[in-house]
């Protein structure tokens, strides 16, 4: 069975996709401040006759009810970054110090387009499609709150699809990876406490600067000497704060950083070893320590059958030559991981680069942009994957 020509359907609404994407880009909002963005989404859904609920503060959960009981969800994130837009174009950010520098404006526009097309053919869909508009992906991750609010229930969501634009993949293509896609993260803060004193009489003090220096250097040996180099992990020290003058030994130094790992085993090992190293060094050098390790985003994992579904559906719409199989995971984090932890999921990368148009700048940079030709491609792949999941009983077919 072949699905509908969703590429043509998406091309038919390309101007609408561009209009919404540029509107979001002009009016970026940070995490849990997406009130205007949320209002635009809800107005669109109301005009299309699609029911929805508010969730996670500024988030939205909509549902398209087809002719069946099974349900799949598609997610988009909505928030911008605290970056000043340096582009000179008619859709540059109008909000001082705020910018859609990671493509969430495109993700949201793509999900609106997906909603429009699937709602139009809902009588031909053998199940339901939920639409997750997630706030605050760039900070604490609205996905956790959405799940807590029950978006995966009533009706029960069997699987979840997500995407992210990728400036390293040429427009017209998508990238997809089997297994682990993004790292788990654990931000941490370490307070090293000593005894303050005069810089001329170090024997009367316990220097937390020296202790902190030893801690920083030794923490790097966890990754370089205790973990296998074939499975990437990173431990980054991002800040060191302490002291007020050149000739004063301070009482305290604070270190902060982040751990990124690809397996739950490595995640637990690195956390344990961080504590052991910090406590061991500070004790041996006559100091004390306080350690806080935060449980942040988990690993994002693509379930095998969901990846096959996405690959099959994308090949239908784009041709196999436009599907790029990625072999390396990203050590960046992604809050879609919370959904992938709860349900079989697939997360793919939508090419938005165009060297001829000068669209080459990195995400989280102040000149980031996308080739808007990618918008209907994202819509088509979303639609085809959801349609095929519900209409061809994909999980009963074995490998396609």
C-alpha positions in Angstrom: 0.0 0.0 0.0 1.3 3.4 -0.9 0.5 6.5 1.1 -0.8 9.8 -0.4 1.5 12.1 -2.2 2.1 14.2 0.8 5.0 16.1 -0.9 2.5 17.6 -3.3 0.0 18.3 -0.6 2.7 20.1 1.4 3.9 22.1 -1.6 0.4 23.3 -2.0 0.5 25.0 1.4 4.1 26.2 1.2 3.3 29.9 1.3 1.2 29.3 4.5 4.2 27.4 6.1 6.5 30.3 5.2 4.1 32.9 6.5 3.8 31.2 9.9 7.5 30.4 10.2 8.4 34.0 9.5 5.8 35.3 11.9 7.3 33.1 14.7 10.8 34.2 13.7 9.9 37.9 14.0 8.3 37.4 17.3 10.5 34.9 19.3 9.7 34.0 22.9 11.8 32.3 25.5 10.9 29.2 27.5 7.6 29.3 29.3 7.0 32.8 27.9 5.5 31.6 24.6 2.2 33.2 25.2 1.9 34.8 21.7 3.2 31.7 20.0 0.7 29.6 21.8 -2.1 32.0 21.0 -1.2 31.8 17.2 -1.2 28.0 17.4 -4.6 27.8 19.1 -6.1 30.3 16.7 -4.8 28.1 13.8 -6.2 24.9 15.3 -9.6 26.6 16.0 -9.8 27.7 12.4 -9.1 24.2 11.2 -11.6 22.7 13.6 -9.0 20.8 15.6 -9.6 20.3 19.3 -6.8 21.0 21.8 -5.9 21.4 25.4 -3.4 23.7 27.1 -0.5 21.9 28.9 2.7 22.7 30.6 1.9 26.4 31.0 2.3 27.7 27.5 2.2 24.3 25.7 -0.6 22.9 23.5 -1.7 19.3 22.9 -4.1 18.9 20.0 -5.8 15.8 18.6 -7.0 14.8 15.2 -9.5 12.0 15.6 -9.5 9.6 12.7 -11.5 6.3 12.2 -9.7 4.1 14.7 -8.6 3.8 18.3 -4.8 3.7 17.9 -2.9 6.9 18.4 0.5 8.3 17.3 1.9 11.7 18.4 4.1 14.3 16.6 6.0 16.9 18.6 7.4 20.4 17.8 9.2 22.7 20.2 8.3 26.4 20.3 10.9 28.4 22.3 13.6 30.8 21.2 17.1 31.6 22.6 18.5 34.7 24.4 20.6 35.8 21.3 20.5 39.0 19.4 19.5 38.4 15.7 22.3 39.7 13.4 20.4 38.9 10.1 19.3 41.7 7.9 16.1 40.5 6.3 12.4 41.3 6.6 11.7 38.5 9.1 14.5 39.3 11.5 13.6 39.2 15.2 11.8 42.2 16.5 12.5 41.2 20.1 15.7 42.7 21.6 18.0 40.0 22.6 15.8 37.1 21.5 16.0 35.0 18.4 14.9 31.7 16.9 18.5 30.5 16.5 17.7 26.8 16.7 14.8 26.4 14.2 11.9 26.0 16.6 10.0 28.5 14.5 10.3 26.1 11.6 9.4 23.0 13.7 6.2 24.7 14.9 5.2 25.9 11.4 5.8 22.3 10.1 3.6 20.8 12.7 0.8 23.3 11.9 1.1 22.3 8.3 1.0 18.6 9.2 -2.1 19.3 11.3 -3.8 21.0 8.3 -3.2 18.1 5.9 -3.9 15.2 8.3 -7.1 16.9 9.5 -8.3 17.3 5.9 -7.9 13.5 5.4 -8.9 12.4 8.9 -11.7 10.1 7.6 -9.1 8.1 5.8 -6.8 7.7 8.8 -7.3 4.5 10.9 -6.5 6.2 14.2 -5.7 9.4 16.0 -2.8 11.9 15.7 -1.9 14.0 18.7 0.1 17.2 18.1 2.5 18.2 20.9 3.6 21.9 20.9 6.3 21.9 23.6 7.5 24.9 25.5 11.0 25.5 27.0 13.0 22.8 25.1 16.1 25.0 25.4 16.0 25.1 29.2 14.4 22.6 31.5 12.3 20.8 28.8 8.6 21.2 28.7 8.3 17.6 27.7 8.5 16.4 31.3 5.6 18.7 32.3 3.5 17.6 29.3 4.0 14.0 30.2 3.1 14.7 33.8 -0.1 16.5 32.5 -1.1 13.3 30.8 -0.5 14.0 27.1 0.5 10.4 26.4 -2.8 9.1 27.8 -6.5 9.5 26.9 -6.2 8.3 24.3 -3.0 6.2 24.9 -0.2 7.3 22.6 1.6 4.3 21.1 4.5 6.1 19.5 6.0 9.6 19.0 7.7 11.3 16.0 9.9 14.4 16.1 12.4 16.3 14.0 15.1 19.0 14.1 16.3 21.2 11.3 20.0 20.6 10.6 22.3 23.1 9.0 24.9 20.4 8.2 22.5 18.6 5.8 21.6 20.0 2.4 17.9 21.0 1.9 16.0 18.3 0.2 17.5 15.6 2.4 16.9 14.2 5.8 19.2 12.4 8.2 18.3 9.5 10.5 20.3 7.5 13.0 19.7 4.1 14.5 19.9 3.7 18.3 21.2 6.5 20.5 20.8 9.9 18.8 21.5 12.4 21.6 23.4 12.3 24.9 22.1 12.4 28.4 23.2 15.4 30.5 24.0 16.0 34.2 24.8 19.6 35.1 26.8 19.9 38.3 28.0 22.4 40.9 31.0 21.9 43.2 31.8 24.1 46.2 35.4 23.8 47.4 35.8 25.1 50.9 39.1 26.0 52.6 40.3 28.5 55.0 41.0 32.1 53.9 44.1 34.0 54.7 46.9 36.4 53.5 48.6 35.5 50.3 52.0 36.0 52.0 51.2 33.4 54.7 49.7 30.4 52.8 50.7 28.1 55.7 48.0 29.7 57.8 45.3 29.0 55.2 43.8 26.1 53.2 43.8 27.3 49.6 40.5 26.3 47.8 42.0 27.7 44.5 44.7 25.1 44.5 42.3 22.4 45.5 39.9 23.5 42.8 42.7 23.4 40.2 43.6 19.9 41.1 39.9 18.9 41.0 39.5 20.3 37.5 42.5 18.5 36.1 41.7 15.2 37.7 38.0 15.2 36.6 39.2 15.1 33.0 40.8 11.7 33.6 37.4 10.1 34.1 36.7 10.3 30.3 40.3 10.1 29.1 41.4 7.1 31.3 38.4 5.4 32.7 35.9 5.1 29.9 36.3 3.3 26.6 37.1 5.8 23.8 34.8 3.9 21.4 31.7 5.3 23.3 31.9 9.1 23.5 31.4 11.0 26.8 32.3 14.5 27.7 32.9 16.3 31.0 33.1 20.0 30.7 34.0 22.6 33.3 32.2 25.8 32.3 32.8 28.2 35.2 35.2 28.7 38.1 34.5 31.5 40.6 36.4 32.5 43.7 38.5 35.2 45.3 38.4 39.0 45.5 42.0 40.1 45.2 45.5 38.9 44.1 46.9 38.8 47.7 43.9 37.1 49.5 43.4 33.4 49.7 39.6 33.0 49.6 37.4 30.8 51.7 35.6 29.2 48.9 35.7 28.4 45.1 32.7 27.3 43.1 33.0 25.1 40.0 30.2 24.3 37.6 30.0 22.1 34.5 28.1 19.3 32.7 28.5 15.6 32.1 27.3 14.2 28.7 27.1 10.4 28.3 25.6 8.0 25.8 24.6 5.0 28.1 22.9 4.7 31.4 25.9 2.7 32.7 28.4 5.5 31.8 26.0 8.1 33.2 26.0 6.4 36.6 29.7 5.7 36.6 30.8 9.2 35.8 28.5 10.7 38.5 29.9 8.3 41.1 33.5 8.9 40.1 33.0 12.7 40.1 31.9 12.5 43.7 34.8 10.2 44.7 37.5 12.3 43.0 36.2 15.6 44.4 35.8 14.3 47.9 39.2 12.5 47.8 41.2 15.5 46.6 39.5 18.0 48.9 40.0 15.8 51.9 43.6 15.0 51.1 44.3 18.8 50.7 42.6 19.6 54.0 39.4 21.1 52.5 35.8 20.2 52.3 33.3 20.0 49.4 29.6 20.2 48.6 28.5 18.6 45.3 25.2 18.9 43.5 24.5 16.8 40.4 21.3 17.5 38.5 19.4 14.7 36.7 18.7 16.5 33.4 17.8 15.2 29.9 18.1 11.4 29.3 19.5 9.8 26.2 17.4 10.1 23.1 16.9 6.7 21.6 15.4 5.8 18.2 13.5 2.5 18.5 14.3 0.1 15.6 10.8 -0.3 14.1 10.0 3.4 14.4 13.2 4.1 12.5 12.2 1.6 9.8 8.8 3.3 9.6 10.4 6.8 9.2 12.9 5.6 6.6 10.2 3.8 4.6 7.9 6.8 4.7 10.6 9.3 3.8 11.8 7.1 0.9 8.1 7.1 -0.4 8.1 10.9 -0.4 11.7 11.9 -1.2 13.4 8.9 -2.8 16.0 6.7 -1.2 18.9 8.9 -2.5 17.7 11.8 -0.2 17.8 9.7 3.0 21.1 10.0 4.8 21.9 7.4 7.4 23.9 9.0 10.2 26.6 6.9 11.9 27.5 9.2 14.8 25.4 10.4 17.7 25.3 14.0 18.9 26.7 14.9 22.4 24.1 17.7 22.4 20.9 17.1 24.4 17.3 17.2 23.3 14.1 17.1 25.4 12.4 14.9 22.9 14.4 12.2 24.9 11.7 12.3 27.6 9.1 11.1 25.1 11.5 8.5 23.7 12.0 7.2 27.2 8.2 6.6 27.6 7.2 5.4 24.2 8.7 3.9 21.0 9.9 7.0 19.1 11.9 8.3 16.2 13.7 11.6 15.8 15.1 12.7 12.5 17.1 15.6 11.1 15.7 17.9 8.3 18.2 19.4 6.0 18.0 23.2 5.9 21.4 24.1 4.5 21.9 25.8 1.1 25.4 27.0 0.3 24.3 28.9 -2.9 21.9 31.0 -0.8 24.5 31.5 2.0 22.4 29.5 4.5 25.4 28.0 6.2 25.5 29.5 9.7 25.5 27.2 12.8 22.5 26.8 15.1 22.7 28.8 18.3 24.5 31.5 16.4 23.2 35.0 15.6 23.1 34.5 11.8 21.3 31.2 11.8 18.7 30.8 9.1 17.0 28.0 7.2 16.2 27.4 3.5 12.4 27.5 3.7 12.3 24.9 0.9 12.7 22.4 3.8 9.3 23.2 5.4 7.1 21.2 3.0 9.6 18.3 3.2 9.2 18.2 7.0 5.4 18.3 6.6 5.4 15.5 4.1 7.6 13.2 6.1 5.6 13.8 9.3 2.3 13.1 7.5 3.6 10.0 5.7 5.1 8.5 8.8 1.9 9.0 10.9 -0.4 7.9 8.1 1.7 4.7 7.5 1.9 3.9 11.2 -1.8 3.9 11.6 -2.9 2.6 8.2 -0.6 -0.2 7.3 -0.3 -1.8 10.8 3.4 -1.2 10.5 4.4 -3.1 13.7 2.8 -6.2 12.4 4.7 -6.2 9.1 8.1 -7.0 10.4 11.0 -5.3 8.6 10.0 -3.2 5.6 
